[in-house]
Amino acid sequence: MEQKMERLQFYLEPELNKNLDRAARKSGVSKAFLVREGVRRVLAENEIPFDDPLMNLIGGGKSGRNDISERHDRYLIDRKKQRYD
């Protein structure tokens, strides 16, 4: 199932754009894909929450964290507490 995308427009310095183009060609993906991955990483590093349906399935909710495999019990307990509060 494809996820709906919203169109954004922004400017990059010419050198950054060339490097992004090179990286996209080398890895066989689009520049847009690399930009989305970069945004995801920045959000995860700064623990900025975003809605991830898979996280909701396992109890992580809008955490945006990448440590689910290490802390899954804690997320499930927190989720259970939220239901009863």
WOKA-V405935 format. One record per backbone hydrogen bond with DSSP energy under -0.5 kcal/mol. NH is the residue of the N-H (numbers start at 0). CO is the residue of the C=O. E is the energy in kcal/mol with one decimal. If there is no record, write none. Layout:
NH;CO;E  NH;CO;E
//
This chain:
16;12;-2.5  17;13;-2.3  18;14;-2.4  19;15;-2.4  20;16;-2.4  21;17;-2.4  22;18;-2.5  23;19;-2.3  24;20;-2.3  25;21;-2.5  26;22;-2.2  27;23;-1.3  28;23;-1.7  33;29;-1.7  34;30;-2.3  35;31;-2.7  36;32;-2.5  37;33;-2.3  38;34;-2.4  39;35;-2.5  40;36;-2.3  41;37;-2.3  42;38;-2.5  43;39;-2.5  44;40;-2.9  45;41;-1.9  46;43;-1.1  47;42;-2.8  48;46;-0.6  51;49;-0.6  51;60;-0.5  54;51;-0.7  55;51;-1.7  56;52;-1.6  57;53;-1.2  58;54;-0.7  58;55;-0.6  59;54;-2.7  60;54;-0.9  62;59;-0.7  69;66;-0.7  70;66;-2.3  71;67;-0.9  74;70;-2.1  75;71;-2.4  76;72;-2.4  77;73;-2.6  78;74;-2.5  79;75;-2.3  80;76;-2.3  81;77;-2.1  82;78;-1.5  83;79;-1.2  84;80;-1.2
//
